[in-house]
Amino acid sequence: MIAFIFISVTLLGAAIYFVSLLLSVFFLVGQFGYIIILASLLLISLGFLITLSLSHFFNNFCLRIAYCFFSLAIGLLFYLTCFAIVCQIIKLFFPNISLIILAGISLFLAVSFFSIGLVETFISKIKNISVKMVNLPDNWQGKRIVQISDVHLGDIYGASF
């Protein structure tokens, strides 16, 4: 358990570091602006962990709104992290490339992927797939298997969904 927490905090710290670099380059902020961005990302991460924890014990409208906000922010942080790391890798191989342009492209792609993902979460998809299997035992003939995934049930989607 301690190893899991250590790894999670380390990965979150790395994500916050890379995203802070990306945002500070794009918005051309100085040292103080970088600290503000870093503190904001830390507060968002902490807010997500707190609202996630509280949602297991309490169920009220304000907490659900806060949890939704912080969940969306963490989702955006995920995409920003991915593109910030790609940005750093590209910069290693192409040191003469403009960091501002690279950061802008990364920011645009991260927001685009996040927006597409956000829209996709509200669209339920049902796929019926027939699979032909050879040597299937007689007691399994005519059976159906149901697989459900990625439905985001909980504080965002309630039981009615």
C-alpha positions as CSV (number, residue, x, y, z in Angstrom):
1,M,0.0,0.0,0.0
2,I,2.8,2.4,0.9
3,A,4.5,1.6,-2.4
4,F,1.3,2.3,-4.3
5,I,0.9,5.7,-2.6
6,F,4.6,6.6,-3.2
7,I,4.4,5.7,-6.9
8,S,1.1,7.6,-7.3
9,V,2.4,10.7,-5.6
10,T,5.6,10.5,-7.6
11,L,3.7,10.2,-10.9
12,L,1.3,13.1,-9.9
13,G,4.3,15.2,-9.0
14,A,6.0,14.5,-12.4
15,A,2.7,15.3,-14.1
16,I,2.4,18.6,-12.3
17,Y,6.0,19.5,-13.0
18,F,5.8,18.9,-16.8
19,V,2.4,20.6,-17.1
20,S,3.7,23.6,-15.2
21,L,6.6,23.9,-17.6
22,L,4.3,23.6,-20.6
23,L,1.9,26.3,-19.3
24,S,4.6,28.7,-18.1
25,V,6.3,28.5,-21.5
26,F,3.1,29.0,-23.5
27,F,1.8,31.9,-21.3
28,L,5.2,33.5,-21.0
29,V,5.1,33.8,-17.3
30,G,8.1,34.4,-15.1
31,Q,9.1,32.8,-11.9
32,F,6.1,34.1,-9.9
33,G,3.7,32.9,-12.7
34,Y,5.3,29.5,-12.7
35,I,4.8,29.2,-8.9
36,I,1.1,30.3,-9.3
37,I,0.6,27.6,-12.0
38,L,2.4,25.0,-9.9
39,A,0.3,25.9,-6.8
40,S,-2.9,25.8,-8.8
41,L,-2.2,22.3,-10.2
42,L,-1.3,21.1,-6.7
43,L,-4.6,22.5,-5.3
44,I,-6.5,20.9,-8.2
45,S,-4.9,17.5,-7.4
46,L,-5.5,17.9,-3.7
47,G,-9.1,19.0,-4.3
48,F,-9.7,15.9,-6.4
49,L,-8.3,13.6,-3.8
50,I,-10.4,15.3,-1.0
51,T,-13.7,15.3,-2.9
52,L,-13.1,11.7,-4.0
53,S,-12.6,10.7,-0.4
54,L,-15.5,12.7,0.9
55,S,-17.9,11.3,-1.8
56,H,-17.6,7.9,-0.2
57,F,-19.1,9.2,3.0
58,F,-21.3,12.1,2.0
59,N,-23.7,12.6,-0.8
60,N,-24.8,16.2,-1.4
61,F,-25.2,18.6,-4.3
62,C,-22.2,20.8,-3.5
63,L,-19.8,17.9,-3.1
64,R,-21.0,16.4,-6.4
65,I,-20.4,19.7,-8.2
66,A,-16.9,20.0,-6.6
67,Y,-16.1,16.4,-7.5
68,C,-17.3,16.9,-11.1
69,F,-15.1,20.0,-11.4
70,F,-12.0,18.4,-10.0
71,S,-12.6,15.2,-12.0
72,L,-12.7,17.3,-15.2
73,A,-9.6,19.2,-14.2
74,I,-7.7,15.9,-13.5
75,G,-8.9,14.6,-16.9
76,L,-7.5,17.7,-18.6
77,L,-4.3,17.4,-16.5
78,F,-3.9,13.8,-17.9
79,Y,-3.9,15.0,-21.5
80,L,-1.8,18.0,-20.7
81,T,0.8,15.7,-19.0
82,C,0.9,13.4,-22.1
83,F,1.4,16.2,-24.5
84,A,3.9,18.0,-22.1
85,I,6.0,14.9,-22.0
86,V,5.8,14.5,-25.8
87,C,6.8,18.2,-26.1
88,Q,9.9,17.5,-23.9
89,I,10.9,14.5,-26.0
90,I,10.5,16.5,-29.3
91,K,12.6,19.2,-27.8
92,L,15.4,16.7,-27.1
93,F,15.5,15.6,-30.7
94,F,14.9,19.0,-32.2
95,P,16.6,21.5,-29.9
96,N,16.1,24.5,-32.3
97,I,12.3,24.2,-32.5
98,S,10.4,27.1,-30.9
99,L,9.2,26.1,-27.4
100,I,6.3,28.5,-27.6
101,I,5.0,27.0,-30.8
102,L,5.5,23.5,-29.5
103,A,3.7,24.4,-26.2
104,G,0.9,26.0,-28.2
105,I,0.4,22.9,-30.4
106,S,0.6,20.6,-27.3
107,L,-2.0,22.8,-25.4
108,F,-4.3,22.8,-28.4
109,L,-4.1,19.0,-28.8
110,A,-4.6,18.4,-25.1
111,V,-7.7,20.5,-25.0
112,S,-9.0,18.9,-28.2
113,F,-8.5,15.4,-27.0
114,F,-10.1,16.3,-23.6
115,S,-13.1,17.9,-25.3
116,I,-13.6,14.9,-27.6
117,G,-13.4,12.6,-24.6
118,L,-15.8,14.7,-22.6
119,V,-18.4,14.5,-25.4
120,E,-17.8,10.8,-25.8
121,T,-18.6,10.2,-22.1
122,F,-22.2,11.3,-22.6
123,I,-22.7,8.9,-25.6
124,S,-23.5,5.4,-24.5
125,K,-22.6,2.7,-27.1
126,I,-23.9,-0.8,-27.2
127,K,-22.2,-3.3,-29.5
128,N,-23.5,-6.7,-30.2
129,I,-20.7,-9.0,-31.3
130,S,-21.2,-12.6,-32.4
131,V,-18.2,-14.9,-31.8
132,K,-18.0,-18.3,-33.3
133,M,-16.0,-20.7,-31.2
134,V,-14.9,-24.2,-32.0
135,N,-14.9,-27.0,-29.5
136,L,-17.3,-25.2,-27.2
137,P,-18.7,-27.5,-24.5
138,D,-22.4,-28.4,-24.9
139,N,-23.3,-26.8,-21.6
140,W,-22.0,-23.4,-23.1
141,Q,-24.0,-23.7,-26.3
142,G,-26.4,-20.8,-26.8
143,K,-25.0,-18.8,-23.8
144,R,-24.4,-15.0,-23.9
145,I,-21.7,-13.1,-22.3
146,V,-22.1,-9.4,-21.3
147,Q,-19.1,-7.1,-20.9
148,I,-19.7,-3.6,-19.5
149,S,-16.9,-1.1,-19.2
150,D,-16.0,2.5,-18.7
151,V,-19.5,3.6,-17.7
152,H,-18.3,6.1,-15.0
153,L,-21.0,5.2,-12.5
154,G,-20.8,7.0,-9.2
155,D,-21.0,10.7,-8.3
156,I,-21.0,11.9,-12.0
157,Y,-23.6,9.4,-13.3
158,G,-26.2,8.2,-10.9
159,A,-28.3,5.0,-10.8
160,S,-30.7,6.4,-13.4
161,F,-27.9,6.3,-16.0
